[in-house]
Amino acid sequence: MGHLISVEELPRYAPGELMLDSSAIGKADFRLRVFRYAPSDIWVPPSENFLVVVYRGGTTSMNRRVTGAWKQDHVGRGVTTLLTRAEASNWRWNSDVEVTHFYIAPSLMAKTASDAFDRDAETIELHDLLRIDDPVLTWISDRMVQEISDGGPGGRLCYDALALQASVHILRSYASVQFKLPCSQGRFRPAHARLIEDYIEQNIGRNITLEELASICNSTPVQFARKFHAHYGMRPHTYVLNRKVERACEHLRKDRLALKEIALLCGFSDQSHLNRIFRRKLNVTPAEFRKACMG
């Protein structure tokens, strides 16, 4: 990949009157600038950042080419244009316009995608959209401009919150995200561990397969089993059996259900299966455990 231009280099290729810049208040990985442009015909080299253009004033016919044929549409206030990173582009328009630029760093988009989807992003690309009518992005743009202009207390916090909201909205609506394959090494993320544990608790009364559990984390059974052992210190089958026995103990302590009923409620095939596993785990039978609890 050749040279990717920075935010500071963009005006060399798209010269306009700079009206506002977020550098004094906002985070560097989500930069905002407001420009006023005269009619232009420009070529812009590939950029290191994702570019979102929110039109603030003026209307014009906009022609743009990223790859393939030119696209043409009318743009004005309330319209947004998206350009993914690392793509050269041609732009041509014939009337004055005022726009807000969002420059979003790939590191921020990757982190936001990871937090939003609880999976590590491999690649992110914005859709090639010349015109979208998105009141959410228009509202965020106006609020950000107001925060920068007013400079009131808490402005940085408000700006950063709006930047996060915009990033999540763009990822949900206008991005293609390819995720990394789950790593078979190390521990589960807390969110994945909660999903696994909740699934086991909700399905304790039946046979839970390794394939089912692996699908929760979008991994293969072999990858899942390795990661499970690293996280819990035991095989998935052992963990599930332990939970079945613990659930049986809860029933034995608090109610007078027949042992065969407890066996079925806790996912054992029959009372004999319950007795065998219970003795192996606790060195007593379920009846002996119940008698000791009632003691």
Secondary structure as GFF3:
##gff-version 3
##sequence-region A 1 295
A	DSSP	alpha_helix	10	13	.	.	.	ID=ss1
A	DSSP	beta_strand	17	21	.	.	.	ID=ss2
A	DSSP	three_ten_helix	22	24	.	.	.	ID=ss3
A	DSSP	beta_strand	30	37	.	.	.	ID=ss4
A	DSSP	beta_strand	40	44	.	.	.	ID=ss5
A	DSSP	beta_strand	50	57	.	.	.	ID=ss6
A	DSSP	beta_strand	60	65	.	.	.	ID=ss7
A	DSSP	beta_strand	71	75	.	.	.	ID=ss8
A	DSSP	beta_strand	79	83	.	.	.	ID=ss9
A	DSSP	beta_strand	89	93	.	.	.	ID=ss10
A	DSSP	beta_strand	97	104	.	.	.	ID=ss11
A	DSSP	alpha_helix	106	117	.	.	.	ID=ss12
A	DSSP	beta_strand	121	126	.	.	.	ID=ss13
A	DSSP	beta_strand	132	133	.	.	.	ID=ss14
A	DSSP	alpha_helix	135	150	.	.	.	ID=ss15
A	DSSP	alpha_helix	155	174	.	.	.	ID=ss16
A	DSSP	beta_strand	175	179	.	.	.	ID=ss17
A	DSSP	alpha_helix	190	202	.	.	.	ID=ss18
A	DSSP	alpha_helix	210	216	.	.	.	ID=ss19
A	DSSP	alpha_helix	221	232	.	.	.	ID=ss20
A	DSSP	alpha_helix	236	254	.	.	.	ID=ss21
A	DSSP	alpha_helix	259	265	.	.	.	ID=ss22
A	DSSP	alpha_helix	271	282	.	.	.	ID=ss23
A	DSSP	alpha_helix	286	294	.	.	.	ID=ss24
###
